[in-house]
Amino acid sequence: MIDTVFRVLARWRHARAVHSPGVALRGVLRATGRDPVARLLSGGEPERDVLVRVSKGAGTPGTWPDVLGLAVRVPGGRPGGPLDLLFDSSGSLPVLRALPLPRRNWRARPYSTVLPYRVDGGLRWIGAFPAGGERLPSSTEAFRAAAERHPVMFTLTVAEPFGRWRAVAELEVRGEPERVEWFDPMVNHHPELRPAPGVLVRLRLAAYRGSREGRGAPAHPRS
């Protein structure tokens, strides 16, 4: 059912069902901690080149409020292909980490993977906290322009279901345009970093599948 809804929506929009307006840029991920998530994201290396896409969930125009999206691809980050992470604007408290929340400022609040990941025998949420800077209005072009002037920085964090966030890496987004057809964290995940719980993963898989089919995208992302 959910794949049909997303297929129809993508066909109607001639684009992604959600997070359609967006810009893709280059970035750098630097591991800063010894947490297992930091090791998996960086492949054990201190620094990795990554691709980043910023987008608006509902596609509201200009600087209107929306759920803001931050997608990160680590090329070669999993056996056989890329590793994808998707963050939505959310809250920092445990009850708010699983809720996408609309914002009008890219730097206003933290971002979360919304769904937790199973890693090292437990569940972890992964977050992205804006690392200071002046107010950045919620348009994708405003983000691109800011990144062209100075790198836009985020601190990547992890937290147990009811634990505090702790920093594991830095993400530097640069204003160097890139092309990425789409991201899929449900397919492109590391075998030691798996989205959970199963029922929500299946729903999200169906949503991504419907969105790809609706706009005629390839069945599997490119590496």
C-alpha positions as CSV (number, residue, x, y, z in Angstrom):
1,M,0.0,0.0,0.0
2,I,2.6,2.5,1.0
3,D,4.7,1.8,-2.1
4,T,1.6,2.6,-4.2
5,V,1.1,6.0,-2.5
6,F,4.7,7.0,-3.0
7,R,4.7,5.7,-6.6
8,V,1.7,7.9,-7.4
9,L,3.2,10.9,-5.7
10,A,6.5,10.6,-7.5
11,R,4.8,10.1,-10.8
12,W,2.7,13.2,-10.2
13,R,5.7,15.3,-9.2
14,H,8.0,13.8,-11.8
15,A,10.6,13.6,-9.1
16,R,11.2,12.1,-5.6
17,A,8.0,11.7,-3.7
18,V,9.5,13.6,-0.8
19,H,12.7,15.7,-0.4
20,S,12.5,16.5,-4.1
21,P,14.0,20.0,-4.2
22,G,17.6,19.7,-3.2
23,V,21.2,20.4,-4.1
24,A,24.1,17.9,-3.9
25,L,27.5,19.1,-2.7
26,R,30.9,17.6,-1.8
27,G,32.0,17.1,1.8
28,V,34.6,15.7,4.2
29,L,33.9,13.4,7.1
30,R,36.4,13.3,9.9
31,A,36.3,10.7,12.7
32,T,36.8,12.3,16.1
33,G,35.9,9.5,18.5
34,R,36.5,5.8,19.1
35,D,32.8,4.8,19.0
36,P,32.0,1.9,16.7
37,V,29.8,4.1,14.6
38,A,32.7,6.5,13.9
39,R,34.8,3.5,12.8
40,L,32.1,2.2,10.5
41,L,31.4,5.6,9.0
42,S,35.0,6.4,8.3
43,G,36.1,2.9,7.4
44,G,38.8,3.2,10.0
45,E,40.3,6.2,8.2
46,P,40.7,9.6,9.9
47,E,39.2,11.4,6.9
48,R,36.8,10.4,4.1
49,D,35.5,12.4,1.1
50,V,31.7,12.2,1.0
51,L,28.7,13.5,-1.0
52,V,26.0,15.5,0.7
53,R,22.5,16.5,-0.4
54,V,20.4,19.0,1.3
55,S,16.7,19.1,0.6
56,K,13.2,20.1,1.8
57,G,10.8,17.3,2.7
58,A,7.5,18.6,1.3
59,G,9.2,21.0,-1.2
60,T,7.9,24.2,0.2
61,P,9.1,27.3,-1.7
62,G,11.9,29.6,-0.7
63,T,12.4,29.9,3.0
64,W,9.0,28.5,4.1
65,P,9.2,26.1,7.0
66,D,9.7,22.4,6.1
67,V,11.3,19.2,7.3
68,L,14.9,19.9,6.3
69,G,16.9,16.9,5.0
70,L,20.6,16.2,5.1
71,A,21.8,13.1,3.2
72,V,25.4,11.8,3.4
73,R,26.9,9.2,1.1
74,V,30.3,7.6,1.9
75,P,31.5,6.1,-1.4
76,G,32.9,2.6,-0.8
77,G,31.6,2.8,2.8
78,R,30.1,-0.7,2.8
79,P,31.1,-3.9,1.1
80,G,30.2,-3.6,-2.6
81,G,29.0,-0.1,-2.6
82,P,28.3,3.3,-0.9
83,L,27.0,3.8,2.6
84,D,24.1,6.2,2.9
85,L,22.7,8.1,5.9
86,L,19.6,10.4,5.9
87,F,19.0,12.9,8.6
88,D,15.8,15.0,9.1
89,S,15.4,18.1,11.2
90,S,14.2,16.9,14.6
91,G,14.8,17.4,18.3
92,S,17.6,16.4,20.7
93,L,15.5,14.9,23.5
94,P,14.9,11.1,23.4
95,V,11.2,11.5,22.6
96,L,11.9,13.9,19.8
97,R,14.7,12.0,18.0
98,A,12.2,9.9,16.1
99,L,10.1,12.8,14.9
100,P,10.8,14.9,11.8
101,L,10.1,18.5,12.7
102,P,9.8,21.5,10.4
103,R,12.3,24.3,10.6
104,R,13.0,27.7,9.0
105,N,16.8,27.7,9.6
106,W,19.4,25.1,8.6
107,R,21.3,25.8,11.8
108,A,18.4,26.1,14.2
109,R,18.2,22.5,15.6
110,P,19.8,19.1,15.4
111,Y,19.1,16.5,12.8
112,S,18.4,12.8,13.4
113,T,18.3,9.6,11.4
114,V,14.7,9.2,12.9
115,L,15.1,5.4,12.9
116,P,17.7,3.9,15.2
117,Y,20.5,1.7,14.0
118,R,21.5,-1.7,15.5
119,V,25.3,-1.6,16.1
120,D,27.6,-3.4,18.5
121,G,24.8,-5.3,20.2
122,G,22.6,-2.2,20.9
123,L,20.5,0.5,19.4
124,R,21.9,3.9,18.5
125,W,20.4,7.0,17.0
126,I,22.8,9.0,14.8
127,G,22.5,12.8,14.9
128,A,24.0,15.8,13.1
129,F,24.3,19.0,15.1
130,P,25.0,22.3,13.3
131,A,28.3,23.6,14.5
132,G,27.5,27.3,15.0
133,G,27.5,30.1,12.5
134,E,25.0,32.8,11.5
135,R,21.3,32.0,10.8
136,L,20.9,30.1,7.5
137,P,17.4,30.4,6.0
138,S,15.7,27.2,4.9
139,S,16.2,27.3,1.2
140,T,18.5,24.9,-0.6
141,E,20.0,27.7,-2.6
142,A,20.8,29.7,0.6
143,F,22.6,26.6,1.9
144,R,24.6,26.2,-1.4
145,A,25.5,29.9,-1.3
146,A,26.7,29.7,2.3
147,A,28.8,26.6,1.5
148,E,30.4,28.4,-1.4
149,R,31.5,31.2,1.0
150,H,32.7,29.0,3.9
151,P,32.3,25.3,4.6
152,V,29.1,24.5,6.6
153,M,30.0,22.3,9.6
154,F,28.1,19.7,11.5
155,T,29.0,17.5,14.4
156,L,27.9,13.9,14.0
157,T,26.8,12.3,17.2
158,V,25.3,9.0,18.5
159,A,23.0,8.3,21.4
160,E,21.4,5.2,23.1
161,P,17.6,5.3,23.2
162,F,17.5,7.3,26.4
163,G,21.2,8.4,26.5
164,R,22.9,11.7,25.8
165,W,24.4,12.6,22.4
166,R,28.1,12.2,22.1
167,A,30.3,13.4,19.3
168,V,31.9,10.8,17.0
169,A,32.8,12.8,13.8
170,E,32.8,16.1,12.0
171,L,31.1,16.8,8.7
172,E,32.3,19.6,6.5
173,V,30.0,20.5,3.6
174,R,31.7,22.5,0.8
175,G,30.1,24.5,-2.0
176,E,31.3,22.2,-4.8
177,P,28.3,21.0,-6.8
178,E,27.9,17.3,-7.3
179,R,25.4,15.0,-9.0
180,V,23.7,12.2,-7.0
181,E,20.6,10.6,-8.4
182,W,19.3,9.3,-5.0
183,F,20.1,8.0,-1.6
184,D,18.7,4.9,0.1
185,P,19.8,4.2,3.7
186,M,17.6,1.1,3.8
187,V,19.6,-0.6,1.0
188,N,23.0,1.1,1.4
189,H,23.8,0.4,5.0
190,H,26.9,-1.3,6.4
191,P,26.2,-4.9,7.6
192,E,27.4,-3.9,11.1
193,L,25.2,-0.8,11.1
194,R,21.7,-1.9,10.3
195,P,18.5,0.2,10.5
196,A,15.9,-0.9,13.0
197,P,13.2,-1.9,14.0
198,G,12.2,-4.3,11.3
199,V,8.6,-3.2,10.8
200,L,9.5,0.4,10.2
201,V,12.4,-0.6,7.9
202,R,10.0,-2.6,5.7
203,L,7.7,0.4,5.5
204,R,10.5,2.7,4.5
205,L,11.8,0.2,2.0
206,A,8.4,0.1,0.4
207,A,8.3,3.9,0.3
208,Y,11.7,4.3,-1.3
209,R,10.8,1.6,-3.9
210,G,7.6,3.3,-4.8
211,S,9.3,6.6,-5.2
212,R,11.9,5.2,-7.5
213,E,9.4,3.3,-9.6
214,G,7.2,6.4,-9.9
215,R,9.9,8.5,-11.4
216,G,11.5,5.7,-13.4
217,A,14.8,5.6,-11.4
218,P,17.1,2.6,-11.5
219,A,16.2,-0.3,-9.1
220,H,19.5,0.0,-7.3
221,P,21.7,3.0,-6.6
222,R,25.0,3.5,-8.3
223,S,28.1,3.0,-6.3
